[in-house]
Amino acid sequence: MIKLIDPDHPFYRPLWCRVLIVAVCCAWTGLEFWNGSQAWGTMFLVVASYAFATLILFFKPKPPAAETTAPDGTPPAA
């Protein structure tokens, strides 16, 4: 399946960034409907819904990659 938004990317980790993206999509949706563009408004409504679902509702990023350790638990040599 194609991911249009990759929630594991570090750019989407801060909450304010995710909320801002969804808010801009919603504002653009409202602007299109206010100007009478029903088709563009519907398209941006779908985009805003997808962004909300991906970035806020179902957001569960993978934890950041930890340092690799040797089998005996010692840190890697520098």
mmJSON file of the N, C-alpha and C atoms, coordinates in Angstrom:
{"data_MODEL":{"atom_site":{
"group_PDB":["ATOM","ATOM","ATOM","ATOM","ATOM","ATOM","ATOM","ATOM","ATOM","ATOM","ATOM","ATOM","ATOM","ATOM","ATOM","ATOM","ATOM","ATOM","ATOM","ATOM","ATOM","ATOM","ATOM","ATOM","ATOM","ATOM","ATOM","ATOM","ATOM","ATOM","ATOM","ATOM","ATOM","ATOM","ATOM","ATOM","ATOM","ATOM","ATOM","ATOM","ATOM","ATOM","ATOM","ATOM","ATOM","ATOM","ATOM","ATOM","ATOM","ATOM","ATOM","ATOM","ATOM","ATOM","ATOM","ATOM","ATOM","ATOM","ATOM","ATOM","ATOM","ATOM","ATOM","ATOM","ATOM","ATOM","ATOM","ATOM","ATOM","ATOM","ATOM","ATOM","ATOM","ATOM","ATOM","ATOM","ATOM","ATOM","ATOM","ATOM","ATOM","ATOM","ATOM","ATOM","ATOM","ATOM","ATOM","ATOM","ATOM","ATOM","ATOM","ATOM","ATOM","ATOM","ATOM","ATOM","ATOM","ATOM","ATOM","ATOM","ATOM","ATOM","ATOM","ATOM","ATOM","ATOM","ATOM","ATOM","ATOM","ATOM","ATOM","ATOM","ATOM","ATOM","ATOM","ATOM","ATOM","ATOM","ATOM","ATOM","ATOM","ATOM","ATOM","ATOM","ATOM","ATOM","ATOM","ATOM","ATOM","ATOM","ATOM","ATOM","ATOM","ATOM","ATOM","ATOM","ATOM","ATOM","ATOM","ATOM","ATOM","ATOM","ATOM","ATOM","ATOM","ATOM","ATOM","ATOM","ATOM","ATOM","ATOM","ATOM","ATOM","ATOM","ATOM","ATOM","ATOM","ATOM","ATOM","ATOM","ATOM","ATOM","ATOM","ATOM","ATOM","ATOM","ATOM","ATOM","ATOM","ATOM","ATOM","ATOM","ATOM","ATOM","ATOM","ATOM","ATOM","ATOM","ATOM","ATOM","ATOM","ATOM","ATOM","ATOM","ATOM","ATOM","ATOM","ATOM","ATOM","ATOM","ATOM","ATOM","ATOM","ATOM","ATOM","ATOM","ATOM","ATOM","ATOM","ATOM","ATOM","ATOM","ATOM","ATOM","ATOM","ATOM","ATOM","ATOM","ATOM","ATOM","ATOM","ATOM","ATOM","ATOM","ATOM","ATOM","ATOM","ATOM","ATOM","ATOM","ATOM","ATOM","ATOM","ATOM","ATOM","ATOM","ATOM","ATOM","ATOM","ATOM","ATOM","ATOM","ATOM","ATOM"],
"id":[1,2,3,4,5,6,7,8,9,10,11,12,13,14,15,16,17,18,19,20,21,22,23,24,25,26,27,28,29,30,31,32,33,34,35,36,37,38,39,40,41,42,43,44,45,46,47,48,49,50,51,52,53,54,55,56,57,58,59,60,61,62,63,64,65,66,67,68,69,70,71,72,73,74,75,76,77,78,79,80,81,82,83,84,85,86,87,88,89,90,91,92,93,94,95,96,97,98,99,100,101,102,103,104,105,106,107,108,109,110,111,112,113,114,115,116,117,118,119,120,121,122,123,124,125,126,127,128,129,130,131,132,133,134,135,136,137,138,139,140,141,142,143,144,145,146,147,148,149,150,151,152,153,154,155,156,157,158,159,160,161,162,163,164,165,166,167,168,169,170,171,172,173,174,175,176,177,178,179,180,181,182,183,184,185,186,187,188,189,190,191,192,193,194,195,196,197,198,199,200,201,202,203,204,205,206,207,208,209,210,211,212,213,214,215,216,217,218,219,220,221,222,223,224,225,226,227,228,229,230,231,232,233,234],
"type_symbol":["N","C","C","N","C","C","N","C","C","N","C","C","N","C","C","N","C","C","N","C","C","N","C","C","N","C","C","N","C","C","N","C","C","N","C","C","N","C","C","N","C","C","N","C","C","N","C","C","N","C","C","N","C","C","N","C","C","N","C","C","N","C","C","N","C","C","N","C","C","N","C","C","N","C","C","N","C","C","N","C","C","N","C","C","N","C","C","N","C","C","N","C","C","N","C","C","N","C","C","N","C","C","N","C","C","N","C","C","N","C","C","N","C","C","N","C","C","N","C","C","N","C","C","N","C","C","N","C","C","N","C","C","N","C","C","N","C","C","N","C","C","N","C","C","N","C","C","N","C","C","N","C","C","N","C","C","N","C","C","N","C","C","N","C","C","N","C","C","N","C","C","N","C","C","N","C","C","N","C","C","N","C","C","N","C","C","N","C","C","N","C","C","N","C","C","N","C","C","N","C","C","N","C","C","N","C","C","N","C","C","N","C","C","N","C","C","N","C","C","N","C","C","N","C","C","N","C","C","N","C","C","N","C","C"],
"label_atom_id":["N","CA","C","N","CA","C","N","CA","C","N","CA","C","N","CA","C","N","CA","C","N","CA","C","N","CA","C","N","CA","C","N","CA","C","N","CA","C","N","CA","C","N","CA","C","N","CA","C","N","CA","C","N","CA","C","N","CA","C","N","CA","C","N","CA","C","N","CA","C","N","CA","C","N","CA","C","N","CA","C","N","CA","C","N","CA","C","N","CA","C","N","CA","C","N","CA","C","N","CA","C","N","CA","C","N","CA","C","N","CA","C","N","CA","C","N","CA","C","N","CA","C","N","CA","C","N","CA","C","N","CA","C","N","CA","C","N","CA","C","N","CA","C","N","CA","C","N","CA","C","N","CA","C","N","CA","C","N","CA","C","N","CA","C","N","CA","C","N","CA","C","N","CA","C","N","CA","C","N","CA","C","N","CA","C","N","CA","C","N","CA","C","N","CA","C","N","CA","C","N","CA","C","N","CA","C","N","CA","C","N","CA","C","N","CA","C","N","CA","C","N","CA","C","N","CA","C","N","CA","C","N","CA","C","N","CA","C","N","CA","C","N","CA","C","N","CA","C","N","CA","C","N","CA","C","N","CA","C","N","CA","C","N","CA","C","N","CA","C","N","CA","C"],
"label_alt_id":[null,null,null,null,null,null,null,null,null,null,null,null,null,null,null,null,null,null,null,null,null,null,null,null,null,null,null,null,null,null,null,null,null,null,null,null,null,null,null,null,null,null,null,null,null,null,null,null,null,null,null,null,null,null,null,null,null,null,null,null,null,null,null,null,null,null,null,null,null,null,null,null,null,null,null,null,null,null,null,null,null,null,null,null,null,null,null,null,null,null,null,null,null,null,null,null,null,null,null,null,null,null,null,null,null,null,null,null,null,null,null,null,null,null,null,null,null,null,null,null,null,null,null,null,null,null,null,null,null,null,null,null,null,null,null,null,null,null,null,null,null,null,null,null,null,null,null,null,null,null,null,null,null,null,null,null,null,null,null,null,null,null,null,null,null,null,null,null,null,null,null,null,null,null,null,null,null,null,null,null,null,null,null,null,null,null,null,null,null,null,null,null,null,null,null,null,null,null,null,null,null,null,null,null,null,null,null,null,null,null,null,null,null,null,null,null,null,null,null,null,null,null,null,null,null,null,null,null,null,null,null,null,null,null],
"label_comp_id":["MET","MET","MET","ILE","ILE","ILE","LYS","LYS","LYS","LEU","LEU","LEU","ILE","ILE","ILE","ASP","ASP","ASP","PRO","PRO","PRO","ASP","ASP","ASP","HIS","HIS","HIS","PRO","PRO","PRO","PHE","PHE","PHE","TYR","TYR","TYR","ARG","ARG","ARG","PRO","PRO","PRO","LEU","LEU","LEU","TRP","TRP","TRP","CYS","CYS","CYS","ARG","ARG","ARG","VAL","VAL","VAL","LEU","LEU","LEU","ILE","ILE","ILE","VAL","VAL","VAL","ALA","ALA","ALA","VAL","VAL","VAL","CYS","CYS","CYS","CYS","CYS","CYS","ALA","ALA","ALA","TRP","TRP","TRP","THR","THR","THR","GLY","GLY","GLY","LEU","LEU","LEU","GLU","GLU","GLU","PHE","PHE","PHE","TRP","TRP","TRP","ASN","ASN","ASN","GLY","GLY","GLY","SER","SER","SER","GLN","GLN","GLN","ALA","ALA","ALA","TRP","TRP","TRP","GLY","GLY","GLY","THR","THR","THR","MET","MET","MET","PHE","PHE","PHE","LEU","LEU","LEU","VAL","VAL","VAL","VAL","VAL","VAL","ALA","ALA","ALA","SER","SER","SER","TYR","TYR","TYR","ALA","ALA","ALA","PHE","PHE","PHE","ALA","ALA","ALA","THR","THR","THR","LEU","LEU","LEU","ILE","ILE","ILE","LEU","LEU","LEU","PHE","PHE","PHE","PHE","PHE","PHE","LYS","LYS","LYS","PRO","PRO","PRO","LYS","LYS","LYS","PRO","PRO","PRO","PRO","PRO","PRO","ALA","ALA","ALA","ALA","ALA","ALA","GLU","GLU","GLU","THR","THR","THR","THR","THR","THR","ALA","ALA","ALA","PRO","PRO","PRO","ASP","ASP","ASP","GLY","GLY","GLY","THR","THR","THR","PRO","PRO","PRO","PRO","PRO","PRO","ALA","ALA","ALA","ALA","ALA","ALA"],
"label_asym_id":["A","A","A","A","A","A","A","A","A","A","A","A","A","A","A","A","A","A","A","A","A","A","A","A","A","A","A","A","A","A","A","A","A","A","A","A","A","A","A","A","A","A","A","A","A","A","A","A","A","A","A","A","A","A","A","A","A","A","A","A","A","A","A","A","A","A","A","A","A","A","A","A","A","A","A","A","A","A","A","A","A","A","A","A","A","A","A","A","A","A","A","A","A","A","A","A","A","A","A","A","A","A","A","A","A","A","A","A","A","A","A","A","A","A","A","A","A","A","A","A","A","A","A","A","A","A","A","A","A","A","A","A","A","A","A","A","A","A","A","A","A","A","A","A","A","A","A","A","A","A","A","A","A","A","A","A","A","A","A","A","A","A","A","A","A","A","A","A","A","A","A","A","A","A","A","A","A","A","A","A","A","A","A","A","A","A","A","A","A","A","A","A","A","A","A","A","A","A","A","A","A","A","A","A","A","A","A","A","A","A","A","A","A","A","A","A","A","A","A","A","A","A","A","A","A","A","A","A","A","A","A","A","A","A"],
"label_entity_id":["1","1","1","1","1","1","1","1","1","1","1","1","1","1","1","1","1","1","1","1","1","1","1","1","1","1","1","1","1","1","1","1","1","1","1","1","1","1","1","1","1","1","1","1","1","1","1","1","1","1","1","1","1","1","1","1","1","1","1","1","1","1","1","1","1","1","1","1","1","1","1","1","1","1","1","1","1","1","1","1","1","1","1","1","1","1","1","1","1","1","1","1","1","1","1","1","1","1","1","1","1","1","1","1","1","1","1","1","1","1","1","1","1","1","1","1","1","1","1","1","1","1","1","1","1","1","1","1","1","1","1","1","1","1","1","1","1","1","1","1","1","1","1","1","1","1","1","1","1","1","1","1","1","1","1","1","1","1","1","1","1","1","1","1","1","1","1","1","1","1","1","1","1","1","1","1","1","1","1","1","1","1","1","1","1","1","1","1","1","1","1","1","1","1","1","1","1","1","1","1","1","1","1","1","1","1","1","1","1","1","1","1","1","1","1","1","1","1","1","1","1","1","1","1","1","1","1","1","1","1","1","1","1","1"],
"label_seq_id":[1,1,1,2,2,2,3,3,3,4,4,4,5,5,5,6,6,6,7,7,7,8,8,8,9,9,9,10,10,10,11,11,11,12,12,12,13,13,13,14,14,14,15,15,15,16,16,16,17,17,17,18,18,18,19,19,19,20,20,20,21,21,21,22,22,22,23,23,23,24,24,24,25,25,25,26,26,26,27,27,27,28,28,28,29,29,29,30,30,30,31,31,31,32,32,32,33,33,33,34,34,34,35,35,35,36,36,36,37,37,37,38,38,38,39,39,39,40,40,40,41,41,41,42,42,42,43,43,43,44,44,44,45,45,45,46,46,46,47,47,47,48,48,48,49,49,49,50,50,50,51,51,51,52,52,52,53,53,53,54,54,54,55,55,55,56,56,56,57,57,57,58,58,58,59,59,59,60,60,60,61,61,61,62,62,62,63,63,63,64,64,64,65,65,65,66,66,66,67,67,67,68,68,68,69,69,69,70,70,70,71,71,71,72,72,72,73,73,73,74,74,74,75,75,75,76,76,76,77,77,77,78,78,78],
"pdbx_PDB_ins_code":[null,null,null,null,null,null,null,null,null,null,null,null,null,null,null,null,null,null,null,null,null,null,null,null,null,null,null,null,null,null,null,null,null,null,null,null,null,null,null,null,null,null,null,null,null,null,null,null,null,null,null,null,null,null,null,null,null,null,null,null,null,null,null,null,null,null,null,null,null,null,null,null,null,null,null,null,null,null,null,null,null,null,null,null,null,null,null,null,null,null,null,null,null,null,null,null,null,null,null,null,null,null,null,null,null,null,null,null,null,null,null,null,null,null,null,null,null,null,null,null,null,null,null,null,null,null,null,null,null,null,null,null,null,null,null,null,null,null,null,null,null,null,null,null,null,null,null,null,null,null,null,null,null,null,null,null,null,null,null,null,null,null,null,null,null,null,null,null,null,null,null,null,null,null,null,null,null,null,null,null,null,null,null,null,null,null,null,null,null,null,null,null,null,null,null,null,null,null,null,null,null,null,null,null,null,null,null,null,null,null,null,null,null,null,null,null,null,null,null,null,null,null,null,null,null,null,null,null,null,null,null,null,null,null],
"Cartn_x":[0.838,0.0,0.883,0.485,1.256,0.969,2.035,1.88,2.046,1.001,1.118,1.802,1.57,2.23,2.915,4.218,4.965,5.038,4.222,4.21,5.494,6.357,7.61,8.716,8.459,9.47,9.617,10.86,11.064,10.371,10.056,9.382,8.02,7.339,5.991,5.974,7.095,7.132,6.512,6.815,6.206,4.697,3.934,2.486,2.087,2.775,2.399,2.519,3.468,3.659,2.494,2.085,0.975,-0.329,-0.557,-1.783,-1.793,-0.648,-0.56,-0.877,-0.386,-0.662,-2.156,-2.781,-4.217,-5.006,-4.596,-5.302,-5.214,-4.062,-3.903,-4.779,-4.822,-5.687,-7.156,-7.566,-8.959,-9.274,-8.332,-8.538,-8.656,-7.83,-7.886,-9.205,-9.686,-10.984,-12.093,-12.065,-13.068,-12.996,-11.791,-11.604,-12.186,-11.953,-12.474,-14.002,-14.589,-16.047,-16.618,-15.943,-16.407,-16.381,-15.401,-15.309,-16.233,-16.926,-17.877,-17.295,-16.092,-15.47,-15.771,-16.886,-17.323,-16.363,-15.847,-14.956,-13.64,-13.028,-11.766,-11.99,-13.105,-13.417,-13.551,-14.182,-14.333,-12.985,-12.139,-10.81,-9.98,-10.013,-9.248,-9.888,-11.18,-11.822,-11.3,-11.126,-10.567,-9.119,-8.337,-6.937,-6.87,-7.716,-7.725,-8.141,-9.103,-9.538,-8.426,-7.732,-6.632,-5.502,-5.169,-4.108,-4.496,-5.741,-6.196,-6.094,-6.566,-6.544,-5.113,-4.237,-2.863,-2.013,-2.135,-1.226,-1.724,-3.019,-3.523,-4.271,-5.224,-6.087,-5.357,-4.638,-3.956,-2.445,-1.93,-0.486,0.213,1.029,1.844,3.193,4.11,5.393,6.259,7.181,8.156,9.095,9.568,10.517,11.816,12.539,13.794,14.766,15.579,16.54,17.527,17.658,18.585,19.978,20.96,22.317,22.394,23.13,23.292,24.316,24.068,24.997,25.467,26.568,27.112,26.241,26.317,25.505,25.718,26.909,27.151,26.7,26.1,25.562,26.533,27.735,28.695,28.402,28.646,28.412,29.398,29.038,29.927,31.216,32.287,33.571,33.503,34.114,34.087,35.093],
"Cartn_y":[-1.184,0.0,1.247,2.233,3.465,4.356,4.865,5.821,7.224,8.018,9.406,10.244,9.892,10.551,9.455,9.578,8.588,9.051,8.496,8.974,8.662,7.818,7.494,8.502,9.444,10.46,11.408,11.788,12.655,14.018,14.464,15.757,15.769,14.629,14.562,14.233,14.134,13.769,14.85,16.162,17.163,17.324,17.4,17.53,18.816,19.92,21.191,21.135,20.403,20.295,19.533,18.451,17.657,18.439,19.15,19.941,21.078,21.688,22.778,22.291,21.13,20.584,20.335,19.734,19.466,20.778,21.757,23.046,23.775,23.734,24.387,23.698,22.371,21.641,21.985,22.088,22.441,23.877,24.783,26.18,26.296,25.553,25.595,24.995,23.979,23.388,24.423,25.128,26.165,27.278,27.66,28.714,28.294,27.056,26.581,26.532,26.046,26.029,27.438,28.342,29.729,30.43,30.071,30.662,29.979,28.934,28.283,27.158,26.74,25.637,24.329,23.726,22.508,21.343,21.214,20.091,20.212,21.394,21.578,21.479,21.986,21.876,20.433,19.626,18.207,17.504,17.835,17.21,17.557,18.81,19.197,18.68,18.443,17.801,16.377,15.686,14.332,14.379,15.346,15.482,15.81,16.716,17.086,15.903,15.129,13.951,12.912,12.686,11.726,12.197,13.488,14.028,13.911,14.199,14.074,12.632,11.701,10.296,9.789,10.167,9.663,10.333,11.652,12.401,12.584,12.431,12.683,11.467,10.966,9.912,8.583,8.129,6.832,6.976,8.073,8.343,7.501,6.547,5.727,5.518,6.471,6.327,5.257,4.745,3.811,4.587,3.963,4.674,4.943,6.008,6.3,5.133,4.945,3.84,4.039,3.029,3.1,2.692,3.038,2.625,1.105,0.579,-0.865,-1.258,-2.354,-2.842,-4.237,-4.613,-5.944,-6.953,-8.232,-9.243,-9.299,-8.913,-8.948,-7.675,-6.73,-5.516,-4.352,-4.497,-3.394,-2.449,-1.167,-0.214,-0.431,0.049,-0.132,0.679,0.192,0.895,2.13,3.214,4.48,4.52],
"Cartn_z":[0.0,0.0,0.0,-0.736,-0.848,0.36,0.971,2.072,1.507,1.577,1.14,2.205,3.45,4.579,5.385,5.587,6.354,7.808,8.706,10.092,10.86,10.298,10.974,10.675,9.777,9.466,10.657,10.993,12.171,12.075,10.874,10.706,11.398,11.428,11.993,13.483,14.133,15.552,16.456,16.272,17.167,16.9,17.961,17.843,17.127,17.411,16.802,15.283,14.772,13.328,12.69,13.325,12.807,12.859,13.952,14.083,13.065,12.838,11.861,10.45,10.083,8.751,8.576,9.576,9.502,9.478,10.271,10.308,8.975,8.342,7.034,5.991,6.025,5.089,5.312,6.564,6.873,6.462,6.697,6.299,4.779,4.064,2.599,2.101,2.78,2.433,2.588,3.718,3.942,2.918,2.541,1.535,0.184,-0.202,-1.485,-1.48,-0.388,-0.321,-0.267,0.414,0.529,-0.832,-1.661,-2.999,-4.001,-3.598,-4.477,-5.303,-5.027,-5.763,-5.049,-5.435,-4.753,-4.988,-6.202,-6.515,-5.75,-5.78,-5.046,-3.546,-3.078,-1.66,-1.219,-2.059,-1.738,-1.752,-2.732,-2.788,-1.556,-1.151,0.03,1.318,1.311,2.455,2.618,1.508,1.558,2.053,1.556,1.984,3.475,3.933,5.352,6.219,5.749,6.506,6.588,5.47,5.458,6.375,6.309,7.165,8.64,8.967,10.357,10.84,10.014,10.412,10.562,9.628,9.65,10.722,10.869,11.736,13.171,13.4,14.751,15.297,14.567,15.085,15.262,14.249,14.295,14.367,14.885,14.898,15.956,15.523,16.418,15.743,15.898,15.21,15.853,15.068,15.617,16.529,17.606,18.472,17.713,18.077,17.406,17.561,16.551,16.575,17.716,18.562,19.687,19.203,19.995,19.658,19.675,18.742,18.733,19.782,20.436,21.448,21.065,21.595,21.367,22.116,21.746,22.433,23.94,24.398,25.843,26.547,25.796,26.399,26.458,25.933,25.942,24.794,24.979,23.899,22.753,21.568,20.426,20.595,19.996,20.065,19.196,19.669,18.93,17.816],
"occupancy":[1.0,1.0,1.0,1.0,1.0,1.0,1.0,1.0,1.0,1.0,1.0,1.0,1.0,1.0,1.0,1.0,1.0,1.0,1.0,1.0,1.0,1.0,1.0,1.0,1.0,1.0,1.0,1.0,1.0,1.0,1.0,1.0,1.0,1.0,1.0,1.0,1.0,1.0,1.0,1.0,1.0,1.0,1.0,1.0,1.0,1.0,1.0,1.0,1.0,1.0,1.0,1.0,1.0,1.0,1.0,1.0,1.0,1.0,1.0,1.0,1.0,1.0,1.0,1.0,1.0,1.0,1.0,1.0,1.0,1.0,1.0,1.0,1.0,1.0,1.0,1.0,1.0,1.0,1.0,1.0,1.0,1.0,1.0,1.0,1.0,1.0,1.0,1.0,1.0,1.0,1.0,1.0,1.0,1.0,1.0,1.0,1.0,1.0,1.0,1.0,1.0,1.0,1.0,1.0,1.0,1.0,1.0,1.0,1.0,1.0,1.0,1.0,1.0,1.0,1.0,1.0,1.0,1.0,1.0,1.0,1.0,1.0,1.0,1.0,1.0,1.0,1.0,1.0,1.0,1.0,1.0,1.0,1.0,1.0,1.0,1.0,1.0,1.0,1.0,1.0,1.0,1.0,1.0,1.0,1.0,1.0,1.0,1.0,1.0,1.0,1.0,1.0,1.0,1.0,1.0,1.0,1.0,1.0,1.0,1.0,1.0,1.0,1.0,1.0,1.0,1.0,1.0,1.0,1.0,1.0,1.0,1.0,1.0,1.0,1.0,1.0,1.0,1.0,1.0,1.0,1.0,1.0,1.0,1.0,1.0,1.0,1.0,1.0,1.0,1.0,1.0,1.0,1.0,1.0,1.0,1.0,1.0,1.0,1.0,1.0,1.0,1.0,1.0,1.0,1.0,1.0,1.0,1.0,1.0,1.0,1.0,1.0,1.0,1.0,1.0,1.0,1.0,1.0,1.0,1.0,1.0,1.0,1.0,1.0,1.0,1.0,1.0,1.0,1.0,1.0,1.0,1.0,1.0,1.0],
"B_iso_or_equiv":[0.0,0.0,0.0,0.0,0.0,0.0,0.0,0.0,0.0,0.0,0.0,0.0,0.0,0.0,0.0,0.0,0.0,0.0,0.0,0.0,0.0,0.0,0.0,0.0,0.0,0.0,0.0,0.0,0.0,0.0,0.0,0.0,0.0,0.0,0.0,0.0,0.0,0.0,0.0,0.0,0.0,0.0,0.0,0.0,0.0,0.0,0.0,0.0,0.0,0.0,0.0,0.0,0.0,0.0,0.0,0.0,0.0,0.0,0.0,0.0,0.0,0.0,0.0,0.0,0.0,0.0,0.0,0.0,0.0,0.0,0.0,0.0,0.0,0.0,0.0,0.0,0.0,0.0,0.0,0.0,0.0,0.0,0.0,0.0,0.0,0.0,0.0,0.0,0.0,0.0,0.0,0.0,0.0,0.0,0.0,0.0,0.0,0.0,0.0,0.0,0.0,0.0,0.0,0.0,0.0,0.0,0.0,0.0,0.0,0.0,0.0,0.0,0.0,0.0,0.0,0.0,0.0,0.0,0.0,0.0,0.0,0.0,0.0,0.0,0.0,0.0,0.0,0.0,0.0,0.0,0.0,0.0,0.0,0.0,0.0,0.0,0.0,0.0,0.0,0.0,0.0,0.0,0.0,0.0,0.0,0.0,0.0,0.0,0.0,0.0,0.0,0.0,0.0,0.0,0.0,0.0,0.0,0.0,0.0,0.0,0.0,0.0,0.0,0.0,0.0,0.0,0.0,0.0,0.0,0.0,0.0,0.0,0.0,0.0,0.0,0.0,0.0,0.0,0.0,0.0,0.0,0.0,0.0,0.0,0.0,0.0,0.0,0.0,0.0,0.0,0.0,0.0,0.0,0.0,0.0,0.0,0.0,0.0,0.0,0.0,0.0,0.0,0.0,0.0,0.0,0.0,0.0,0.0,0.0,0.0,0.0,0.0,0.0,0.0,0.0,0.0,0.0,0.0,0.0,0.0,0.0,0.0,0.0,0.0,0.0,0.0,0.0,0.0,0.0,0.0,0.0,0.0,0.0,0.0],
"pdbx_formal_charge":[null,null,null,null,null,null,null,null,null,null,null,null,null,null,null,null,null,null,null,null,null,null,null,null,null,null,null,null,null,null,null,null,null,null,null,null,null,null,null,null,null,null,null,null,null,null,null,null,null,null,null,null,null,null,null,null,null,null,null,null,null,null,null,null,null,null,null,null,null,null,null,null,null,null,null,null,null,null,null,null,null,null,null,null,null,null,null,null,null,null,null,null,null,null,null,null,null,null,null,null,null,null,null,null,null,null,null,null,null,null,null,null,null,null,null,null,null,null,null,null,null,null,null,null,null,null,null,null,null,null,null,null,null,null,null,null,null,null,null,null,null,null,null,null,null,null,null,null,null,null,null,null,null,null,null,null,null,null,null,null,null,null,null,null,null,null,null,null,null,null,null,null,null,null,null,null,null,null,null,null,null,null,null,null,null,null,null,null,null,null,null,null,null,null,null,null,null,null,null,null,null,null,null,null,null,null,null,null,null,null,null,null,null,null,null,null,null,null,null,null,null,null,null,null,null,null,null,null,null,null,null,null,null,null],
"auth_seq_id":[1,1,1,2,2,2,3,3,3,4,4,4,5,5,5,6,6,6,7,7,7,8,8,8,9,9,9,10,10,10,11,11,11,12,12,12,13,13,13,14,14,14,15,15,15,16,16,16,17,17,17,18,18,18,19,19,19,20,20,20,21,21,21,22,22,22,23,23,23,24,24,24,25,25,25,26,26,26,27,27,27,28,28,28,29,29,29,30,30,30,31,31,31,32,32,32,33,33,33,34,34,34,35,35,35,36,36,36,37,37,37,38,38,38,39,39,39,40,40,40,41,41,41,42,42,42,43,43,43,44,44,44,45,45,45,46,46,46,47,47,47,48,48,48,49,49,49,50,50,50,51,51,51,52,52,52,53,53,53,54,54,54,55,55,55,56,56,56,57,57,57,58,58,58,59,59,59,60,60,60,61,61,61,62,62,62,63,63,63,64,64,64,65,65,65,66,66,66,67,67,67,68,68,68,69,69,69,70,70,70,71,71,71,72,72,72,73,73,73,74,74,74,75,75,75,76,76,76,77,77,77,78,78,78],
"auth_comp_id":["MET","MET","MET","ILE","ILE","ILE","LYS","LYS","LYS","LEU","LEU","LEU","ILE","ILE","ILE","ASP","ASP","ASP","PRO","PRO","PRO","ASP","ASP","ASP","HIS","HIS","HIS","PRO","PRO","PRO","PHE","PHE","PHE","TYR","TYR","TYR","ARG","ARG","ARG","PRO","PRO","PRO","LEU","LEU","LEU","TRP","TRP","TRP","CYS","CYS","CYS","ARG","ARG","ARG","VAL","VAL","VAL","LEU","LEU","LEU","ILE","ILE","ILE","VAL","VAL","VAL","ALA","ALA","ALA","VAL","VAL","VAL","CYS","CYS","CYS","CYS","CYS","CYS","ALA","ALA","ALA","TRP","TRP","TRP","THR","THR","THR","GLY","GLY","GLY","LEU","LEU","LEU","GLU","GLU","GLU","PHE","PHE","PHE","TRP","TRP","TRP","ASN","ASN","ASN","GLY","GLY","GLY","SER","SER","SER","GLN","GLN","GLN","ALA","ALA","ALA","TRP","TRP","TRP","GLY","GLY","GLY","THR","THR","THR","MET","MET","MET","PHE","PHE","PHE","LEU","LEU","LEU","VAL","VAL","VAL","VAL","VAL","VAL","ALA","ALA","ALA","SER","SER","SER","TYR","TYR","TYR","ALA","ALA","ALA","PHE","PHE","PHE","ALA","ALA","ALA","THR","THR","THR","LEU","LEU","LEU","ILE","ILE","ILE","LEU","LEU","LEU","PHE","PHE","PHE","PHE","PHE","PHE","LYS","LYS","LYS","PRO","PRO","PRO","LYS","LYS","LYS","PRO","PRO","PRO","PRO","PRO","PRO","ALA","ALA","ALA","ALA","ALA","ALA","GLU","GLU","GLU","THR","THR","THR","THR","THR","THR","ALA","ALA","ALA","PRO","PRO","PRO","ASP","ASP","ASP","GLY","GLY","GLY","THR","THR","THR","PRO","PRO","PRO","PRO","PRO","PRO","ALA","ALA","ALA","ALA","ALA","ALA"],
"auth_asym_id":["A","A","A","A","A","A","A","A","A","A","A","A","A","A","A","A","A","A","A","A","A","A","A","A","A","A","A","A","A","A","A","A","A","A","A","A","A","A","A","A","A","A","A","A","A","A","A","A","A","A","A","A","A","A","A","A","A","A","A","A","A","A","A","A","A","A","A","A","A","A","A","A","A","A","A","A","A","A","A","A","A","A","A","A","A","A","A","A","A","A","A","A","A","A","A","A","A","A","A","A","A","A","A","A","A","A","A","A","A","A","A","A","A","A","A","A","A","A","A","A","A","A","A","A","A","A","A","A","A","A","A","A","A","A","A","A","A","A","A","A","A","A","A","A","A","A","A","A","A","A","A","A","A","A","A","A","A","A","A","A","A","A","A","A","A","A","A","A","A","A","A","A","A","A","A","A","A","A","A","A","A","A","A","A","A","A","A","A","A","A","A","A","A","A","A","A","A","A","A","A","A","A","A","A","A","A","A","A","A","A","A","A","A","A","A","A","A","A","A","A","A","A","A","A","A","A","A","A","A","A","A","A","A","A"],
"auth_atom_id":["N","CA","C","N","CA","C","N","CA","C","N","CA","C","N","CA","C","N","CA","C","N","CA","C","N","CA","C","N","CA","C","N","CA","C","N","CA","C","N","CA","C","N","CA","C","N","CA","C","N","CA","C","N","CA","C","N","CA","C","N","CA","C","N","CA","C","N","CA","C","N","CA","C","N","CA","C","N","CA","C","N","CA","C","N","CA","C","N","CA","C","N","CA","C","N","CA","C","N","CA","C","N","CA","C","N","CA","C","N","CA","C","N","CA","C","N","CA","C","N","CA","C","N","CA","C","N","CA","C","N","CA","C","N","CA","C","N","CA","C","N","CA","C","N","CA","C","N","CA","C","N","CA","C","N","CA","C","N","CA","C","N","CA","C","N","CA","C","N","CA","C","N","CA","C","N","CA","C","N","CA","C","N","CA","C","N","CA","C","N","CA","C","N","CA","C","N","CA","C","N","CA","C","N","CA","C","N","CA","C","N","CA","C","N","CA","C","N","CA","C","N","CA","C","N","CA","C","N","CA","C","N","CA","C","N","CA","C","N","CA","C","N","CA","C","N","CA","C","N","CA","C","N","CA","C","N","CA","C","N","CA","C","N","CA","C","N","CA","C","N","CA","C"],
"pdbx_PDB_model_num":[1,1,1,1,1,1,1,1,1,1,1,1,1,1,1,1,1,1,1,1,1,1,1,1,1,1,1,1,1,1,1,1,1,1,1,1,1,1,1,1,1,1,1,1,1,1,1,1,1,1,1,1,1,1,1,1,1,1,1,1,1,1,1,1,1,1,1,1,1,1,1,1,1,1,1,1,1,1,1,1,1,1,1,1,1,1,1,1,1,1,1,1,1,1,1,1,1,1,1,1,1,1,1,1,1,1,1,1,1,1,1,1,1,1,1,1,1,1,1,1,1,1,1,1,1,1,1,1,1,1,1,1,1,1,1,1,1,1,1,1,1,1,1,1,1,1,1,1,1,1,1,1,1,1,1,1,1,1,1,1,1,1,1,1,1,1,1,1,1,1,1,1,1,1,1,1,1,1,1,1,1,1,1,1,1,1,1,1,1,1,1,1,1,1,1,1,1,1,1,1,1,1,1,1,1,1,1,1,1,1,1,1,1,1,1,1,1,1,1,1,1,1,1,1,1,1,1,1,1,1,1,1,1,1]
}}}
